[in-house]
Amino acid sequence: MPVATTTALAFPAAVTVPQGATLAQFQGTAGSTTGTETIYIYLGPNYVSREVEIMGLVGVDQAPAGALWLGPIAPNPVRRATQVAFALPVSAEVRLAVHDLVGRSVATLADRGFPAGAHGARWDPVMMRPGLYLVRLEALGETRVVKAVVTR
């Protein structure tokens, strides 16, 4: 692999790594669980991916109080099971589903009542084709949508 004078990590923001260095420390979004994840390192016009071990979690986003909320998909892109976080200001019937870009529902993550507060639903896209999907939360007559990329 060619080595540039400086290398930028595009996760979460540029981190300069001097030529010949073997270690760079940075913070990024790793999802809601510990375990192995993939990071993508951009080297000029090319990129490589490496497996990293997530040892602990700090600073996990909190849902805004008193509002219907659908958290960002983390990690994104998604390769294996993850938790989709959402919050309700009051008890409500919830439909949480994954849609393809044509609008077809390809996975239902939740379709029942939930009490007020923060919740999570497991999503395992292992049988889904790689591509862009929309995760859609419907509750209290409102809709929230976030994008998710499924990779292999």
N, C-alpha and C positions, 0 to 999 in steps of 0.2 A: 504494500500500500504506500503510495507517495506521501511524504510528509511536507506540509507547507511551513512557512516561517511561523505563522500563528494558525491555530485551529480554533474554530468557534463551535461551541456546543449550542445547538438550537433548542435546548431544553433546560429550563423554561425561558431563559434569556441568554444572550451570548456570554460565554465565559472564555476568556483568552487563555490558551494553554501554550506556554513557550515550546519551541521546537526541542525535541528530545525529552520532554517531560513525560513521566509515566503516570501522573496522578493529578486529577483536578477535583476539587470538592465543590459541590453546589447543592442547592435545594430545589426540589421540584415536586409536582403533584404525583403521588404514587397510588392513589386510590384509597379505598377505605379498609384495606386489609394488608397484613404483612405477607411476605412471600417473594417469589421470583417474578420480575417484570423485565420488559425489554425497553431499552432506551435507544434512540437513533442519534448517531453522531454524524454531523455533516462535515466533510473534509473537502473544501472547495466545491466542485460540481458533483462530488460523489458522497455517498453516506454508507455507514456500516451500522449494524445493530449489535448490541451486546446484552447478554442477560445480566441483571444485577439483583442482589438480594436486598429486599426492603426489610430492615431490621426493626424499625419503630415508626410511630406516627406522631406528628406534632402539628398544631395549627390547622386542623381539619375545618373546612368551612362550616359555619353554622347557618342554619336557616334564619331568615329575617322573621322577627316576631310579628304575629298578627297578619300574615299574608300566605296565600297559596304559593308554594315554592317547589320547583323541580331543580335539583342540583345538576351541575355539569357532570358528564360521564367522565369518570377518572378510573383508570387511565384511558386516554383516548389518543391513538387507536386502541381498540379492544381486541385481545386475542383469546382470552379465556374468561371464566365467570367473574362478574363484578357485582357490586351493589349499586342500585340506582336509588339515590336519596331523594326524598320529597317530604314536605311538611304541610300540615293543614292548620288553619287558624281555629277551626271548630270541627267537630265530628262530621264526617261526610262519606257518601258513597264515592269510591274512587275507581277509575278505570285507567290503568297504566299499561300501555302497549307499545310495541316496536312496529314501525311501518317502513316498507320499502319506498323508493322514490316515486312509484306509481300510485302510492296511497293505500296499498293492501296491508292489512294487519298481518304480520308474520310471526308475532309472539305476543301473548298476553302475560304480563308480569303480575298484575293485580286486578281484580274485578270484584270488589266487596267493600263493606264499610270499614272505616278506620276512625279511631278517636283523634281528637285534636293532638297536635304535636309532630315530632319528627319521626320518620319511618324510612325503611329501606326495603327494596325488593330485589331478589337475586335475578340476574340475567346471565345466562350462559349461551353465548353465540356460537358455540363450537360447530353446530350443524348448519350454520348460515353461510351463505356465500360472502366472500370479501366484498366490501363496498360501503357506500354511505347509507345510513339508516336514520330515521327520525324517531326519537322516543317521545311519546305523547302522553301527558297527564291530563285527565279530564276530571274535574271535581267542582262542586259548588257553582255550576253553570259557567265555569271558566276553563280555559285550556292553556297549558304550557308545553312548549316543545324545545328539545335540545337535539343537536346532531351527534351522531356517533359513527365512527369509521371502524369496520370490522376488518381485521387483517389475519393472515396466517403466520 
